[in-house]
Amino acid sequence: MIKHIFTDMDGTLLNSCGELSPVTRQVVRQSQIPVTLVSARAPLEMANAIKQLGLTAPQIAFNGGMIFYPGQPQALQCHFIPRDASTVILSRLKRDFPSVSVSCYDQDNWYAAQVDSGILHEQALTHQTPIIVGVPLAELAETRQLLKIMVIIDDSAMMASLQRVLVTADLPVSIKRSGQAYLEITSKLAIKSQGIAYLLNQTALSAVDAAAFGDGHNDLPMLRMVGMPIVMGNAPAEIQAIGRYVTKTNDEDGVAYGMTHFLI
């Protein structure tokens, strides 16, 4: 019997407009099983969904970089990007890839050097507005404990090149693709499966007691961690291949369908 549900947000729980459908809200609210959002998003970008769904269980942000209770300022766990790594990455991005959209997050805020097309796209999805800083982001990183650096590129060749540069730099960070246009850099300890393992241990549950919904490559550790991996119908074929079930797409209330058809 499933005793805890973990779900990704973008491309999974949320539809293509970045919103919760009425059906999804109803099914999650009526569920007797605790639900934890496991997202690359920051807590401020998760807050509206948490409120709409009435969630009270601990939540996982920054791909496992932060675990927190809704409404409580003190996090249960935080894995920050090492400060030296943050400054190196942000300096290299500005120098070698000046045209890409780069922003970063600490525990409470989203920062950008300027508003560009990537920032506007992210604003439309999350309904958040970044703090525009008057200094290079690498300089900001010298005085902040960052939890995520986010790169948005609508160019697959440039994305591949940028990813290669960062990987070969051999820095103590995790570099994950999220969808086609996002590259998210977090602490090496920020892994969705690590966050799930922490919460399962806290509640004395085993992996077989948990289900997870996901759609992307950064969801693979989470999906492999649980006893009931359920993959979205909009996920790539290689992600669908590791699911016990493939549910409907995120625009067809796939999480709600999976909860009512596969977790009974």
C-alpha positions in Angstrom: 0.0 0.0 0.0 1.3 3.4 -1.0 1.8 5.7 2.1 3.5 8.7 0.5 3.4 10.4 -2.9 6.2 12.4 -4.4 5.7 14.4 -7.6 7.6 16.7 -9.9 5.9 19.9 -10.8 6.7 21.3 -14.2 5.7 18.9 -17.0 4.1 16.7 -14.4 1.7 18.1 -11.8 1.3 21.4 -13.6 -0.1 21.8 -17.1 1.7 23.5 -20.0 0.7 26.9 -18.7 2.4 26.2 -15.4 -1.0 25.8 -13.6 -2.9 23.3 -11.5 -6.1 22.1 -13.1 -9.3 22.0 -11.1 -9.3 18.1 -11.4 -5.7 17.9 -10.1 -6.5 20.2 -7.2 -9.5 18.2 -6.2 -7.9 14.7 -6.4 -4.8 15.8 -4.4 -6.9 17.6 -1.8 -9.1 14.6 -1.3 -6.2 12.1 -1.1 -5.6 10.5 2.3 -1.9 10.0 1.3 0.6 12.7 2.1 2.0 14.5 -1.0 5.4 16.0 -1.4 6.3 18.2 -4.3 9.8 17.4 -5.5 10.9 20.2 -7.8 13.8 22.1 -9.3 11.8 25.2 -8.3 12.6 27.5 -5.3 10.2 27.4 -2.4 8.8 30.9 -3.4 7.9 29.4 -6.8 6.2 26.4 -5.1 4.2 28.3 -2.5 1.1 28.9 -4.6 0.7 25.3 -5.6 1.3 24.2 -2.0 -1.4 26.5 -0.8 -3.9 25.5 -3.6 -3.3 21.8 -2.8 -3.5 22.3 1.0 -0.2 20.4 1.5 1.2 20.0 5.0 3.9 17.4 4.5 7.6 18.4 4.0 8.4 19.6 0.5 11.5 19.3 -1.6 12.9 22.2 -3.6 16.0 22.8 -5.8 16.1 19.2 -7.0 16.7 18.0 -3.5 18.8 20.9 -2.4 16.3 22.1 0.3 13.7 20.3 2.4 11.2 22.4 4.2 7.8 22.4 5.9 5.3 24.8 4.3 5.1 28.1 6.2 8.1 27.5 8.4 11.2 29.7 7.8 13.7 27.1 9.1 14.6 24.5 6.5 15.0 20.8 7.5 18.0 20.5 5.2 19.9 22.7 2.8 22.7 21.9 0.4 24.3 25.1 -0.9 26.5 25.4 -3.9 30.1 25.9 -2.7 30.8 29.7 -3.0 34.0 29.2 -5.1 32.1 27.0 -7.6 29.3 29.6 -7.9 31.6 32.4 -8.7 33.6 30.3 -11.2 30.4 29.1 -13.0 28.8 32.6 -13.2 32.0 34.2 -14.4 32.5 31.6 -17.1 28.9 31.9 -18.3 29.2 35.7 -18.6 32.5 35.5 -20.4 31.9 32.5 -22.8 28.1 32.5 -23.2 27.1 36.2 -22.8 23.8 35.7 -24.8 22.2 33.1 -22.6 19.8 33.8 -19.9 21.4 33.3 -16.4 19.8 33.7 -13.0 20.4 32.4 -9.5 18.6 31.7 -6.2 19.4 31.7 -2.6 17.0 30.4 0.0 14.5 33.3 -0.3 15.2 35.2 -3.5 15.6 35.0 -7.3 18.3 37.2 -8.8 19.1 38.2 -12.4 21.4 40.8 -13.9 18.8 41.8 -16.5 15.4 40.9 -17.9 15.7 38.9 -21.1 13.5 36.5 -23.0 14.4 33.6 -20.6 13.5 35.6 -17.5 10.2 36.6 -19.1 9.4 33.0 -19.9 10.2 31.9 -16.4 8.1 34.8 -15.0 5.1 33.6 -17.0 5.4 30.1 -15.6 6.2 30.9 -11.9 4.5 34.3 -11.5 7.6 35.5 -9.7 9.7 38.5 -10.4 13.5 38.4 -9.9 15.6 41.0 -8.1 17.6 42.8 -10.7 21.1 43.3 -9.2 23.4 46.1 -10.2 26.5 44.0 -10.2 27.6 40.8 -12.1 26.0 37.7 -10.7 29.5 36.3 -10.0 30.1 39.2 -7.7 26.7 38.7 -6.0 27.7 35.0 -5.4 30.6 36.1 -3.3 28.2 37.3 -0.6 25.3 34.9 -1.0 24.8 31.2 -0.3 23.3 30.1 -3.6 21.1 27.0 -4.0 20.6 27.1 -7.7 22.0 28.7 -10.9 19.6 28.5 -13.8 20.5 28.8 -17.4 17.8 29.1 -20.1 18.8 28.5 -23.7 16.5 28.0 -26.7 19.4 26.6 -28.8 20.1 22.9 -28.6 23.7 23.2 -30.0 24.6 26.0 -27.6 23.0 24.1 -24.7 25.2 21.0 -25.5 28.3 23.1 -25.8 27.6 24.9 -22.5 26.9 21.7 -20.7 30.2 20.2 -22.0 32.1 23.2 -20.7 30.6 23.0 -17.3 31.0 19.2 -17.0 34.7 19.3 -18.0 35.4 22.1 -15.4 35.0 19.3 -12.8 33.4 21.4 -10.2 31.6 20.0 -7.1 28.1 20.6 -8.5 25.2 18.8 -10.1 24.4 19.8 -13.6 21.0 18.7 -14.8 18.8 19.3 -17.9 15.2 20.1 -17.2 13.1 20.0 -20.3 14.7 21.2 -23.6 15.7 24.7 -22.6 16.7 24.6 -19.0 20.0 23.8 -17.3 20.0 23.8 -13.6 23.1 23.8 -11.4 22.9 22.9 -7.8 25.1 21.3 -5.1 26.4 17.9 -5.8 24.3 16.7 -2.9 21.1 18.1 -4.3 19.5 15.0 -5.8 15.8 14.3 -5.8 16.3 10.7 -4.5 18.4 12.0 -1.6 15.6 14.3 -0.5 13.1 11.4 -0.7 15.5 9.1 1.2 15.7 11.7 4.0 11.9 12.0 4.3 11.3 8.2 4.1 13.9 7.8 6.9 12.2 10.5 9.0 8.8 8.8 8.7 10.1 5.2 9.0 8.8 4.3 5.5 10.6 2.1 3.0 10.9 2.7 -0.8 8.1 0.2 -1.5 5.7 2.4 0.4 6.3 5.4 -1.9 5.1 6.4 -5.4 6.5 9.1 -7.6 5.4 11.0 -10.7 7.9 12.5 -13.1 8.6 13.4 -16.7 12.2 14.4 -17.1 15.8 13.3 -16.9 16.2 15.1 -13.6 13.4 12.9 -12.3 15.2 9.6 -12.9 16.9 9.3 -9.5 13.5 9.9 -7.9 11.6 7.5 -10.0 14.3 4.8 -9.4 14.1 5.4 -5.7 10.5 4.5 -5.1 8.5 1.3 -5.3 5.9 2.7 -7.6 7.4 4.9 -10.4 4.7 6.5 -12.6 5.8 8.4 -15.7 3.9 11.1 -17.6 2.5 10.5 -21.1 4.4 13.6 -22.2 7.8 12.2 -21.0 10.5 11.1 -23.5 10.5 7.4 -24.4 13.6 6.7 -22.4 12.0 8.1 -19.2 8.7 6.2 -19.9 10.7 3.0 -20.1 11.6 3.0 -16.4 8.0 3.5 -15.1 5.9 0.8 -13.7 3.0 2.7 -15.3 2.7 5.5 -17.9 -0.1 7.8 -17.1 -1.8 10.5 -19.2 0.0 13.8 -20.1 0.3 16.8 -17.8 -2.3 18.5 -19.9 -4.7 15.6 -19.4 -4.5 15.6 -15.5 -2.0 12.7 -15.6 -1.1 12.9 -11.9 -4.8 12.8 -10.9 -5.4 9.9 -13.3 -2.5 8.0 -11.9 -3.6 8.6 -8.3 -7.1 7.4 -8.9 -6.2 4.4 -11.2 -2.8 3.1 -10.2 -2.6 3.8 -6.4 -5.9 2.2 -5.3 
